[in-house]
């Protein structure tokens, strides 16, 4: 816990002004608030008895008292302002670090985590850290100043009673420490349950059409209820244990206050010489100081639950930040002279060491070839694409482009050689023009429109409310699946890369539109090396070379005609799809 808090505090270093202001305003505000009980004691002593009130002195005390309260409130507000800015800036930097780190972790890590859980760490966990951090920091700073100030002032009034207060106070700390130790694991389990619930919610909402299409609503509700109950159980347990802290410490502090009241009353009457003698006004001040002295312990114990929750969330955030990133390749040369040729030699790869997928893959691709990759689900088609783009690194063998090993060049320069159109469309919140120019933000409007025309998207774009300036949401609301795919195709038309990867690129488009897209692809693929993953005959038959994969190995390869003549796996696949 201490190491996590230190790590969070390390993010406050850029906010030195806010930090200094917070300490300064807390010191002044707390000092003025501690001056109030002294003035109240003086006011009490101005009342000597019935009809014996020193009104001139009393009015002076009242004026100073009101002025002190107002000025103290102003400095308390300034302290809160600095604390809020400190917390907001700290969480901002922490969130930026998390998001930046996610851009550099291997894709293997992203694939192994629930998207909802990762989003939860970046959003809800950050808010929990901010709330807990803000409360803890505020209470700790003001608490330390209050404890030191009240202790000094109590010593100036009566030493024996002050010693009694100091001796009894550790009881409150021991109680708080024991309960804190009990609640730590509960809050960690609660944070994990919250992440799991967030992942399920994101999954169900993001796939609502599929949920409804398969009448999965009831089972989705049952799963949600299961996850929700687990969060309710762990959250209730953590909150219950954490909520015991404040009442327990308040009970102990109430006993301390009672002891101080009894001893102070005896001192005011002068009946116990060992305690000393104090005035009624001093007793009133001392009781207030005793209450203020124990109050920080109550407040700090009260935020222990929030702090525990914040630490648990911080552990989840730091677990992502501590995840190893992809090896830095900035020292490597960039891939140059990408002529469209490629060689895969004895490539081996597996997602899990105990389950080999690609065992010995060899392929020699010439410039301008169209390579179609077919095979049953799980045969390694998409995995091969991931290896070509270095989303994953090969476990054995090598892949080279234009004679250059892709592991010996920068990833950015490698991926700049590829254009991808995937089965799953991806759009972001922005205008149509911004979506098309995603990889080329400096593209002119003329270039964007030319790319859209080449992809046969210009017609429906101009029919949108604001044409190319129409703002789309990330799910492309208002557009059909085919139209969203056309925008993704236009995006690749604009980049004009030497390599193309078409992964079921026309699967969501009707046959008539597909015929038009095929003409655009013919123009796009001219002179480029293309990898085509598809099942439709129109795409497969036009390829220069077809790879038939199964379980990570190439079973057959050749042209459509030669593979059909072999009457093997490919021929059976063809006949199963097109035989009447």
N, C-alpha and C positions, 0 to 999 in steps of 0.2 A: 504493500500500500504506500509506504513512504517513497519508494522509488518511482511509483507512478505519479504521485503528487509532485515530486521534484521535477519529473519530466514535463508535466503540465506547466509548472512554474517557469521552466526554461523558455517557454513561448512568450513570457511577459517581458523578456529583455528588450525587444524593440520599442516597448511602451514605457520608457523610463520617465517621461514627463507625467503621464497619468499615474504611474506608480509613486513618484515623488509627491505629486499633488494629493494623492489619496492619503499618504502617511502624514503630510503636513496638515491637511484639513481635518483628518481624524484626530491628530494630536490637539489641535486648537479646539475643535468641537467637543472632544471628550473633556479637555481641561475646563472649559466653560461650564459643561454640564455638571462637573464635580464641584464647581463653585456654588451651584444652586443650593445644595444642602446646607452649606455654611451660612448663606444668606437666610435660609429658612430658620436655622437655629438662632441667628441674631434677631430675627423677627419675633421668635418665641420669647426670647429673653427680654424683649422690649415690653412684653406683657408681664408686669411684675405681679399683679394680682387684680382683684375686682376694683374697678375705678382707678387703677394705678397703671395706666398705659402711657408709654413715652411716644406720643403720636409723631412729633417731629422726626425722631430717630426712625420710627417705624415706616413713615412715608418715604424716607430716603432709602431704606432697605428695599421697600416694594418697588421703587423706581429702578434701582440697580438690578433687582431680581428680574423684572420684566425685560429690561435691556439685555441682560445676560441670556435669558431664554431665547429671545429673538435672534441674537447674534449666533448663539450655539446652533439654532435650527438652520441658519443660513450655511454655516460651515458643515453641518451634517449633510445638507443637500449637495454642497459642492463635493463632499467626499463620495456620496452616492453616485454623482455624475461621473467622477473619475473612475470609480469602481466599475460602473456599467460600461464605460468606454474601454476600460482595461479588459474586462471579460469578453466583450464583443470582438475586440481586435485579436485577442488570444485565440478565440474559437475560430475566427476567420482564418488566421494563419494555420491553425491545426487542420481545418477543413481543406484548405488549399494543399497542404502537404499530403493529406490522404488522397485527394483527387489526383494530384500530380503523380503520386506513387502508383496509383492504379493504372496510369497510362504506361507505366514501365515494367509492371510485373508480367511474367510470362502468361500467355493465353491459357496455358494449362491450369494456372491458379484460378483465373476467372471462370473457366469451364467447370471447375470443381466446386464452385460456390453458388449458392442461390443468389440470383440478382436482387431479390427483395431484401435478403439479409445484408448485402453490400450497400444497398440504398439506405437501409435502416441505420447502418453504421455511420454513413455520411450525413444523415439528416437527424433522426430521432435521438441517436446516441450523442450527437454533438449538442443537441438542446439540453439533454440531461446533464452533460458535463458542464455546460454553460451555467445552468441553474444551480447545480451543486457547488461549482467553483465560485460563483458570485456570492452565494450565501456564506460559504465557509470563509472566503477571503475577508468579507466585510466583518463578520462576527469575530474572526480571529484578531484582526488589527485593532478594532475598537475594544475588543475584550482584553487584550494585553495592556493597552493604555489605561483602561478602566481599572483593572486589577492592581496595577502598579500605583496609579493615582490614589485610589481609595485606601490602599494599604498605608501609604505615606500619611494621608490625612487622618486615618484612624489612629495611627501611632502618635500623632500630635495631640489627640484628644485623650486617649487612655491606652496605655501600653498593655496592661494585663488582659483587658477584654479583647484587644487586637490579637494577642497571642492565642487566646482561646479560639477565635475565629479561624486563624491560620492552622491551628492543630486539627480542627474538625473538618476543614475543607477537603483534604485528600480523600475522605470517605466518599464524597460525591464523585471524585475523579475515578476512584477504583470501581464504583458501580457502573459508571459510563463506559469504562474500558472493557469490563467483562461483557456487557451487553453488545458493545461494538464488535467484539471478537465473535460473538454468536451470530451476528447479522451478516457478516462479510460473505460467507459462502451462499447465504440465501439470496443476496442481491445479485451475485454472479449468476446463479441459476435463473433468476428472474430476467436478467438481461439476455441470456441465451434463449429463453422461451419467447421473449419479445421479438428477437431476430427471426426465430423460426416462424412465428405468426406473421411477421411482415413478409417473409419469403412466400408463404402460402397465399397471402392476400394478393400480392403482386402477380403471382402465377395465375390465380383464378380470375382476377379482374382483367389481366392482359389477354387471357384466352377465353373470354366470355362467350364468344361465338361458338367455339368448340364445346364449351361446357353445355350450352343450350342445345347444340346440334346432337350431342350424345345423351341428352337428358341426364346430365351429371349433377344437376342442381342439388338434389337431396344428398348425394354422397359428398359434394363439396361442402354443404352445410354441416354434415356430420364431421368431416375432417376439420373444418374451422372450429366447430364446437369443442373438439378434442384438444386442439392447440390452444384455444381460448381458455378452456378449463385449466390447462397446465399453467398458462400465464397467470390466471386468477389464483391458482393454488400457490405457486411460488411467490407471486407478488403479495398476496395476503400474508403469507408467512413472513416474508422479508419486512413488510410494513409493520406487522404486529410486533416483531422482535425489535425493530428500530424505534417504534413508538413507545416502547417501555422506557427508553432512556430518559426522555424528558420528565415524565411523572416521577420516576425513581429519584432523579437528581433534585427535582423540586421538593420532594418529601424530605430528603436529607437536608437541603438548604433551609427548609422551613423549621426544622429542628434547631439548626444553627441560629436562625433568626430568633427563635423563642429563647434560646440560651442567652443570646446577647441582650434581649429585652429584659430578662430577669436580672442578669448581672448589672445591666445599666441602671435599672430601677433601684437596685440596692446601692449602687454608687451614688445616685442622685440624692438618696436619703442619708448617705454617709454612715450607714449601719455596718458596713464591712470595710474597715480601714485598709485591708490588704488590696482591695480593688481600687481604692482611691475615691476621690470626690469629683463629680462633674455637675454642671448645671442642667436644668431641664432642656434648655435650648441645645446644649451640647449632646444630650441624650438623643434628642430628635435628629440631630445631624448624624450622630453615630449610627443610629438605626437605619437611616437612609443610606449611609455609606456601606453598612454591612449588607444591606439588600443589593446595592449596586455592585459590591464585591462578589457576591454569589451569583448575581444575574448573568455575567458572562459565561459561567460554568453551565448554567441552565441553557443559555442560548446556543453555546457551542455543542452541548450534548444534543440539543434539539435539531441541529443541522447534521449531526453525525449520520443519520439515516440518508439524507440527501447526498452527503459526501460519499457514503458507501456506494450508493447507486451510481454516482458520478464516476467513482473509481472503477466500478465494474464495467461501465460503458467505455471508459478510457482504455481499459485493458483490451476491449474488443477493437477499438480504433487502432491502438498501437500494434495489435496483432497483425493488422493489415500493413501498417507502415513498416513493420519489421520483416515482412515477407521479402525474400531475396528478389531483386529486380533482374531483368535481363542484363547480361554482361555488356558493359560499356563498349561500344564499337566505334567511338568517335576517332580513335587512332587508326582505324582501318581505312584503306582507300575506297573511293566510291566506285561502283560498277560503271564502267565506261564501255563505249563501243558495243552496246547491246544490239547484236545483229539478228536476234530471234532464234539462234541455235541453242540447244540445250542437251546435256548428257546426264543421265542418272546411272550411276555405277554401283551395283551391289548394295542398294539402299536397304537398310533395316530400320524398323521402327515399331514401338509398342507403347500404348498409353499406360499399361501396367506391365512391369517386368515379367510377371508370371503368365501373361497372356500375349504372346507374340502376335503381331498383326501383319506387318510387311516384313518378310524374311529375306528375300534376295531379289530386289527389283532392279531391272536394267532396261534402259530406254535411251535411244539416240534420236533426237528431234532436229530436223533441219529447218532453216529459215522458211517461213511462209506455210509450213505444214499445218493441217487441221487435224488435230488428234482427238478422236472421240473416245470417251471412256465409259464403258457400260458394264453392268454386272448387278447382282442382287444387292439388296440393302445390307450394309455392313461389310461389303467386300473391300473397302479401302479407297473408294473414289474420292470422297471429300477429304480423307486423310492425306491423300497424295497432293491435293491442292494446298492443304495446310503446310505441307513440307516444302512445296515450291515457293511459297511466300514466307517461309521461315516463321510461321506462327508457332510451329514446333520445329525443333532441330532433330535431325536424323540421329539414330543410335549407332549406325554403322554405315560405311560407304560414303559417297559424296554426291552432291548435285552441282553441276557447273553450267554457267551461261557464258557463251562466247569464250570458252576456255578458262573462265574465272570461277573458282570455288565460291559458292554463295556464302559459305561460312567465313570467308576471308575478305568480305566487302561489307559496307554498312547496310543495315536493314532498310533504311530509308531509300537509298539509291536502288536497292533491289526491288522494293515494292513499287517504286516509281515506274518500273518497267511493265507493270501489270495494270490491266483494267479488268474489273470484275462486275459481272451482272449475276446476282444470285436469285435463287427461287424465292427467298424471303426478302421482300422489298424493305428498304430503309429510307425514311424521310425524317427531317427534323423540322422544328418550329421555325419558320421563316418563309420568305417569298418563294414562288416557283423558280424565279431566276437564281436565287441564292442556293436552292437545292440542286439545280443543274450545275452550277459553277462551284460546287463544294470543294473539288480538288484543284480548281483553278479560279480562285477568288478575284484574280486580276482580269478575267476574261471580259471582253466587251459585250454589250447587248447584242450586237450583230452576230458575234460568234455563238452566243448562247442560243439565239433564235435559229441560227443555221444548224446547230446540233439537234435542236428540237425538231426541226423540219426533217432532218435525216432520219430521226427516230419515229417519224410520223406522229409526233406529239403536239406539233404546232397548232393543229386544228382545234383540239379540245382545250388547249391552254388559252387560246384567244376567246373561247366561249365562256371562260371563267369570269366572275364579276370584275376583277381588276387585271385580267390577262396575266402577264408574267409577273406582275406585282401583287398577285393574290397571295395572301398569307395562309400557309398550310400549317396544320398541327402535326405533331410527330407521327400520328397514325394516318395522316393524309385524309382526314374526314372530308366527305363530299366527293372523293374520287373512288372510282372502281379499282379493283385489284389490277386489272389490265392497265389502266391509266397510270397507276403508281409505278408499275413495272416499266412503262414507256419513259417515265421521267428518269428512272435509274439507268435505262439504256442511253438516254440523251446525255446523261452525266458522263458516260464512258465515251460517247461520240466526241465530246468536247476535249477529252484528255488525249486521245489518239496515241495510245501506248503501243510498244512493239509486241507485247504479249497480251492475249485476251483469255479470260477464264469465264466461260458461260456455264453456270451451274443451274440447270433446269430453268434457263432464262426466260423461256416462253411458256412455261407450264401453266401460268395463270392467265394466259391470253387466249381468246377464242381463235378458231382456225382461220377465219378471214383476216383478223388482225395479224396472226402469226405469219401468214403469207406475205403481208406487207413488211413485217419486221425482218423476215428472212432476206428480203431484197436489201434492206438497210444493213443487215449483217454481212451480206455478200460484199457490199461496198466497204464496210468497216474492216472486214477481215482480209481484204486484198493486201497481199504483201506482209501480213502479220502471222505470227505463230499463235494458233488458237487451241485451247483445251476445252473441249465441249463435253459436259456431263448432261446427258439427256436420254430420254426413252422414246421420243417420237421419231418415227422413221424419217421425216423430212430433215431432221437435224443430223441423224446418224449417217444416212446414206450419202450426204454431201461431203463427209469427212475424207481426207486423204489417207488416213490410217486409223484403224479402230483397235483399241485395246479392250480385251474382254477379261475382266478381273473377277477373282473369287478368293476370299480369305487372304487378301493382300498379295496375291500372286497373279501374274498374267497367264491365263490359260490359253488364250488364242490372240493372235494379232494379224492384221492384214486389211485389205480393202473389203468393202461390203460383198463384192462379187466372190472373192476368194474364200471368205469366211462362210458364205452360203454354200459354196461348192464343197467345203469340208464337211458339211452336215454335222457340225459339232454343237457346242454349247450356245454359240451365237445364233446358229440356224434355228435351234429349238426356241430360243428367246424370241426371235423374229416371228416364227410361226405361231407362238403362243399369243402374240400381240395382234397379228394381222390376218391370221387364217380365219376364214369365215365358217 
